[in-house]
Amino acid sequence: MWNLYDIEKRYEAHMKEVEHRARQAHWYVYAKEDRKALLPSAVVRWVSFIAMILIGVFTVFELF
């Protein structure tokens, strides 16, 4: 009979090793990220909303 506890522990150890190797392989991706430089999504949302309003107003006044 298979010992499911041992199989589960080996699987968890294997997954930890895979995650560790993945983090080591992609360290440069995380090093390049500058989270402070990113604008908050609310600011980006409002800027895009205002830009769409301005484009809409400009096109309406150009048509009429």
C-alpha atoms as one frame of an Amber mdcrd trajectory, in Angstrom:
protein
   0.000   0.000   0.000   1.219   3.469  -0.788   2.017   5.768   2.080   0.155
   8.938   1.127   1.802  10.973   3.868   5.272  10.270   2.459   4.092  11.000
  -1.073   2.606  14.313   0.047   5.791  15.303   1.910   7.961  14.432  -1.100
   5.645  16.444  -3.357   5.802  19.470  -1.035   9.603  19.248  -0.894   9.728
  18.985  -4.673   7.476  22.040  -5.077   9.629  24.062  -2.666  12.705  23.140
  -4.679  11.015  24.066  -7.966   9.866  27.417  -6.575  13.345  28.107  -5.212
  14.948  27.343  -8.581  12.368  29.505 -10.359  13.087  32.426  -8.033  16.815
  32.039  -8.628  16.340  31.864 -12.391  14.153  34.978 -12.490  15.903  37.130
  -9.907  16.590  39.806 -12.535  12.867  40.275 -13.177  12.265  41.095  -9.526
  15.396  43.253  -9.336  14.239  45.423 -12.239  10.827  46.071 -10.733  10.556
  49.491  -9.173   7.199  49.441  -7.468   7.539  53.012  -6.200   7.774  54.331
  -9.761   4.393  52.895 -10.703   1.435  55.217 -10.469  -1.496  54.094  -8.382
  -4.289  52.646 -10.447  -6.732  55.334  -9.283  -4.546  58.119 -10.694  -4.127
  56.302 -13.992  -7.864  55.685 -14.145  -8.688  59.380 -13.638  -6.073  60.584
 -16.125  -7.400  58.239 -18.806 -10.975  59.309 -18.006 -10.098  63.004 -18.380
  -8.227  62.267 -21.615 -11.282  60.490 -23.048 -13.521  63.412 -22.046 -11.179
  65.905 -23.721 -10.996  63.822 -26.892 -14.791  63.531 -26.936 -15.278  67.287
 -26.469 -12.721  68.034 -29.172 -14.386  65.698 -31.681 -17.876  67.069 -30.933
 -16.767  70.666 -31.482 -14.930  69.718 -34.675 -18.030  68.008 -36.102 -20.467
  70.837 -35.315
